Amino acid sequence: MKRKALQMTGVWHRYGNTTALENLSIALHEGEVVCLLGPSGCGKSTALRIAAGLERAQKGIVELGDTIVSDSEVHLPAEDRNIGLVFQDYALFPHLSVIDNVKFGLKRDRSGMAESKARNALEMVHMEKFLKKYPHMLSGGEQQRVALARALAPQPEVMLLDEPYSGLDARLREKIRDEVLHLLRQQGCATLMVTHDAEEAMFMADKIIVMNDGRVIQVGSPAELYFQPVNSFVAGIFGELNKLNGLVCGNKAMTSLVDFPVQKFATGTKVEVVLRPEALCLLPLEGSDIYFEALVVESRLLGRMSYIHLSSKCRNRDGENINLHCKMPGRVLPSTGEIVRVYVEVEQTFVFEKNKQ
């Protein structure tokens, strides 16, 4: 089993009357990339700052390897922890050259090899040709690489990334995060990354920790969280949802649109049925006999996929319509006003007990 690199156990933290973290427990192992995912204000950046030693947890234990670095009696400052930090704004010193910015991360190095280590780190991120330039002379992607080189130069056991790609445009962000992931794999350090971008978390992470209101809601691999969410909040983290109210009768959840198979609910249970837009298909689906008819309100091509707005009448209430959104790969653009048959992929449909979190 891989060695534990970072563990936070029973961590609580408050700002005034606001609880930022509530009994947070997470663990990282060497070589593992873990993402804290959730909306703004959910506590993920506070967790990162406490792991880094920039803030002290008011309750709980933080361990790096087998060493307790923070508890009720001990608090090791950030500079004494073997961690690398990359902030959202990169935090480069404007008055220092690229090489001096990276060497700053090695100011506690007593080996006399700071210059060599800084150059090696810049080579890793392909910035060795920019040694004498200053931050204002670099693009956003280049600044991000320098910040990463500075964090990697001391060869940390744990890397902490606080939304490091948020300042980059979409195309550059995809390129940079791919490069960073390969580099982190190559270095083998455990990585904890904060993001509110679900696609980014799925791309980067071996394990995702979904947070809300300072609490951990679900932990798992990207596939586990996407296909087995514990509630509609987790399902909604990964994109837009269509939602229907339903009532369980036997082995079916009966909604105003169509019935869905269920197994774990008692008859009479009020439920919420959530369908990803990707769960709706305008072509017959193998193994699915759940379908309904709908009116096409609008359809738009969004590059690699088509986005279709549908409207369907409630089967048990005259005149009331249900609006739904459908996403299909490729070019699928039915005409406005066209009546289509919509098939439902059960694997991307989830049933949760109503109002239960």
N, C-alpha and C positions, 0 to 999 in steps of 0.2 A: 504493500500500500504506500502511496506517495506521502511524503512527510508534510505535516501541517505547517503552513507558512504564516497564516494570520487567522486569529479567532477572536470574535467579540461575543461575550456571553452576558445576557441579562442587562444590556446597556439601556439606561434611561437618561434623557436630557430634556431640559425645559428652558424656554426663553420667557421669563415672566410667567404669565398664566397659560402660555402655549406649550403643549407637549410636543417636542420635535421628534423624540424617539421613545418608544414604549416597549420595554423588554426585548430589545433587538438582540438576536443571536444569529451570527453568520460565521462561516468558516471557508478558508481558501487553502488549497494544497499546492505544492510546488508545481510550476508549469501550467497551472489552471488559470483560465480567464473567466472571471465572474462579473456580471453586470448587475448593478442596482438600477432597476427600471421603475419609473413611476412619474406621476404628474409633478409640476412645480409645487414646492412646499410640502412634499410628502416625507422629507427627512433624509433623503439619500445623500445630499451634500454634507449635512451634519454628520452622518455616519462616516463619510470619507474623512472629514476633518478630525474626528475623534480617532480614527484609525491612524491618521498621520501624526497625531500628537499636537495639532494646532489648537485643539480644544480638549478639555478634560471632561470625561463623562462624569455626571453627577452620581451615577450608580452603575455598577457592572465592572467587568474585567475585560481588558484587551491584552492579547498575547501575540508576540512575534516569535514564531518557532516555539520553543519550550520556555521562553522568558516572558514573565508578566511585565508589561511596560506601563500598565495603568490599572489601578484599582483604588480602593478607599485610602490606601497608604502610600502608594507609589505612583509617580507620573514622570515618565521619561520624556523629555522634550523632543520635538521633531528632529532636530539636528543630531540627536544621539540614537536615532532609530535608523536601521539600514533599509531605508525606503526611498523610492524615487517618486517625485511629484510632478505632474503636468497639469497646469490649471487651464481653465476655460480661456483666459486672456493671454496665456503663455508666460506672462510675468517676466519678460526679458528686460534687462537693464539697457535703456536707450543710449547711455554714455559708454557702454562697453562693446567691444567688437565681438563678433561671433565666437572666436576662440576664447576670449576672456569671459564671455557669458558661460560657456561650457566649463571652463576652469573654475568658475565660481562654485560650481557644484562639487568641486574637489578641494575646496579650501581647507578641509580637515585632513587631507591626505598628506602623510609624512614620508612617503616613499621617494619623493623627488621625481616622480614619474607623471606629475599632473599634466604637463604639456603633451606627453606621449599618449596618455589615456584620453585626453580631450580630443586629440587628432583622430585616434582610433574610433571614438564615439561618433565624430562627425563623418568619418568614412562609412560607418554603419548606416547612416541616414543619407548618404550621398550628398553631403554638404561640405566636403573637404576643400572645394574650390572657393568657398566664401569666407575663409578664415578672417580676413581683415575688414570685411564689410560690417555695417552696423544695422541693427534691427529695422530702422526706417527705410533701409535700402532693399529690404526683402519683401517678397509676397507673403500672403497669409500662410500658404502651404510651406514656404521655406522657413518662416518663423516657427511654425509648428514642429518642423523637423529639428530645428536648433533646440527648442524646449525639450524635445524628446531625447536628443543627444546629451543635454545637460543632466537629465534624470537618469540616463543609462550609464553615464561615465563612471560613477562610483560602484557599478555592478551591484545594484540593490537586490535583495532577496524578494522584495515586494514592490510592485509598481502601482501607484494610485493615479488614475486619470479622471479629471473632473470635466465632463463634457468637452473633450479636447477638439472635437471637429465642428462644433456649433458655429464657429465664425467663418467656415469655408463654404463656398458655393457647392451645389449638389454634386456636380461632376468631379470636382477636385476632392470633395469629401470621400467619395467612393474609392478613388485612387489611393488617397493617403491612408485610409483605414485598412485597406488591403495590405499596403506596405508595412504598416505598424503591426498588424496581426502576425505577419510572417516574421518580423523582427522580434516580437515578443516570444514567439515560438522558438526562434533560434536561440534567444538568450535564456529561456527556461525559467524566468522569474514569474512568480504568481502575480496576477494582475487583478485589481479591483477597479472597475470603471463605472462612473455615474453617467446615466443618459436618460432622456425622456423620449428617445426615438426608438420605437420597438424594432424597426428593421435593422437599425444599427446594433442593437443588443443581440438580435438573432444572428447577425453576421459575425460578431466578435466573440460571443460567449460560448463557453462550454456549459455554463450554468447561469440561469437568470433568477434574480431575486426580485419579485414584484412587491413594491411597497405602496402603502397609502396611509395617510394620517399617522405617520411615524411607526407603523406596524408592518411586519412581513405578512403578506397575504398568501403567497405561494412561492415555492422554490422548485425548480426543475430545469431540465434541458429545454432548449427552444421548442423542440417538437412536442415535448410533454405539455408545456404551457399552452401551446397553440391548439393542440388537439384534445387536451384534457383540462381545460380551465375549471377552477373550483367554483367560480361565480361569474356573473355577467361583467363585473368590473375587470377581472383578469382577461376575459374574452375581448372586452372593448379596448384594452391596452394595445391590442394588435390590429386595430382598425375599426372602421365603421361597422355597426350592427343593425340588422332589422330585428325589431322586437314585437312579439305577440303575446297577449295574455291568454292563458289557457286553464282548463280544469281537467284533472285526471279522472278518467273513467275506465276502470280495468287496466289494460295495458296500453292505453292511448291517452295522449294529452290533446284534448279537443280545443281547437281555437276557432275563431270566426272565419278563418281562411281554409284550413285543412287540418287533418289529424296527424299527430306524430307519435311514433312508438316510444313507450317508456317502460321501465322495469322497476325502479326503486321507489316509486311514490304510491301512497295509499289512495284509493278512490276518494274523491272529494277534495284532494289537495289543490290549492291554487298555485299555478306555476307561471313562470315567464319562459317563453321559448325564444331563443336568440338564433338568428341565422346570419352568417357572414354573407356579404354580397357575392362572394365567390361560391357560396353554396347553391346559388340559383343559376340555372342553366337553361338556355333556350333550345337545347338539343337533348334528345333522349339520353338518359344516363343508365348505364348497365347496372343492374342490381337495385334500382330505385323505382318504386311504383307510386311515389308521392309527387303529385303535380297539381297545378291549378291554372286557370286561364287569367290573363291580365291584359290591360290596355297599355300600349307603349306611349308614355308621356313625352319622353325625350331620349335620344341616344347620342353619345359622343365618343369619338375615338381619342384615347389618351395614350398615344404611342403604342406600347406593347399590349394594351388591353382596351376593351370597349366598356363604357359605363352607361348603363341603361336604367332610366327611371320608369318604374312600372306602377300601375294603379289597378287594384282588384277589388271587386265588390264583396262585402261581408256576406257570407252565405245565410246568416240568420238575422240580418237586419237590413231592411230595404233602404236603398239609397246611400248607405254609408260606404265609403271607399277606404282601402288600406293602401298606403304608399310604401313602396319597397324599392331598394336599389340593388342592381345586379352588376357584377363584374365578370367579364369573360375574356380569355386571352384572344389576341388577334383582332381582326376586323369583323365585328358582328354589330351591324347598325340597322335594325328594323325601323321601318318608317313610323313617324308619329301618327297615332291613331290606329295602328295595326293591332289586332288581337293575336296574342301569342300564347302558346302553352309553356309553362314554366315548371321545370323539373327541379326537385330538391335533393341535394347531396346530403345524406343523413350524417356523414362523418363530420361535416362542418355546421351541424345544427346541434344546439345544446339546450337542455331543459333544466331549469333551476327552480327550487321552491321560491314562491313569491315573497319578496321582502326579507329573505334570509341571506345574510352575508357570512 
